[in-house]
Amino acid sequence: MATGEFVSNCTADALSSAAQLLKSGGLVALPTETVYGLGADAINKDAVARIYKVKGRPADHPLIVHIHSMQSLGDWADEIPDYAISLARDFWPGPMTLVLKRSILAEDFVTGGQPTVGLRVPDHVIALALLSAFAKIGGHGIAAPSANRFGQVSPTTAKAVQEEIGEFLDQNDLILDGGPSSVGLESTIIDCTSDAPRILRPGAITEEMIEVSTGLKVSTAETNIRVSGSLENHYAPKATVSLNRRPEPGEGFIALADIATPENVIRLAAPKDVADFARVIYAALREGDAQGFQSVVVAEPAGDGLALAIRDRLMRASKGR
């Protein structure tokens, strides 16, 4: 199959064309502040089916629907609690997905057959412009999981998207280049179907931020809601990922800048702080694969908040493919 067209000059005309492509059933890989997503019209069953095919993703894994503003919440969700409105006001656009009881607009093919739907307003100028252009021609939302093969490392640049799934795209599909993702980790997913919010996937919007916004204690109750990135093994490169041990000569190494590199160990990244760690971790794991490493060692950052989200992704990556 031909590689999708690579668009590095995302003008208003280019984004209008991308919106028309989505409306006609095509796929558009788009930049967001978290990672790059593989987008399709969220109410087009055949287009959404192509996302699953390109990614090799199991059909019961729900997709996150990206909307242009919180005003579209009511189109996709029913019984929206007040605390969900507070979260949307405080953190949208931003790296947060709200899981809510779905409306009739959200069908099984996008929710993985669940009675809930995940919704997000991304914080990226190109993603927002595309969503607005799509809304102007009658689009309701863009279903967009990360633009990688299922279980593998999420892409944070357009080049990584092309390397990862380009061969599976059609000639008319598009890859929009919006530069490197500024956050670098997937969104926090918050279950808003109960009396209190519950974190289903950690991310840049932390437990403390959620509690300040809502005035509620985050629930720790068990749930059977399925969400993206919740499998035991996920986000995994070809190389074996080991955590918190001394690297051996010839291995790749990722650690904060104040941690020294042992002799004959190849440094893949030396982020200066936790936010930088989140931004570079996926690119560093991809670089390890590009250099042909069999093993990469990562010294995990300590602490809560974003550090916790980084450790969540690395724990899953260390389980392998």
C-alpha positions, 0 to 999 in steps of 0.5 A: 500500500502507498504511504499516506501524504506527509503534510508539513505546511498545515495551512488553513487550506490544508486543514480544510482539505484534511477535514474533507478527507475525514468526512469522506472516510479517510484517515488523518494522523494529527499532532496533539500535545500528548502524542500523535493520533490516528484520526477518523470520523467518529460516527463513520463505522467503516472509517473507524474500522480502518483505524483498527485495521491499520493499528492491528488493534482488538475491536473491543478496545475503545477509542477516544473521541476528540471534540473541538470544545466542551460545548460538544460534551452533550452531543456525545454524553448523557448524565454529565455530573457537575464535577465533570464540567468542572474538570472540563472547564479547568483542563480543556483544552489539555491532556485529559480524557473524560469517560462518561455515559454515552449518548446515542451518537457514540456507537459500539464501534467507537466505544468498544461495545461499552456503555461509556465514551471517552472524550477529549479536547486536545491542546494543540493549535493544529488539532484544534484547527482541524477539529473546528474545520471538521465541525464547520462541515458537519463533523461531530468528532474525531476518533483518534487513538495513538498513531502506532501499531497496537501495543508499541511505542506511541509516536511523538513526531510526524516522522515516527508516525510515518515510520510506524504505520506509513506502509499501512495507510492509503495514498490519500490518507494524510499525516499532519506534521505539527512538530514534537508533542509537548507533553509526550505521554498519553492523556489522563483518563478519568472515569466520570460515571460515579459519584466521584472521579476515578483515574483509569490511566495516569497522565499530566493531569494529576490526582491532586489537580483533579481533587482541587478542581472538583472538591472531591476525593479521587475514588480508588474503587475497582472498575471494569471499564476498558480504556486505552493503554491499560493492558499489562504489556504496552508501549513496548519497543523491540528492545527489552526494557529493564528498570532501575538497575545498573546498565551493562556495557553495550546497553542503552541508558535513559535517566535524568541528567544528574545520573552519570552514564557508566563506562561503555554504556550508550546514553539515549536520553538525559532529560533535565526534569520530570516534564522533560522525561515525559517529552523524550521517553518515547523518542528515546525508546524509538532511538534505541530500536533505530540503533539496534539495541537488544536491551535498554535500561531506564532509571525511573523518576521518583515522585507523584504526579507526572512521574507516576504516569511515566512509571506506569508506561515504563512498567508496561513497556518492561513487560515486552510485546 
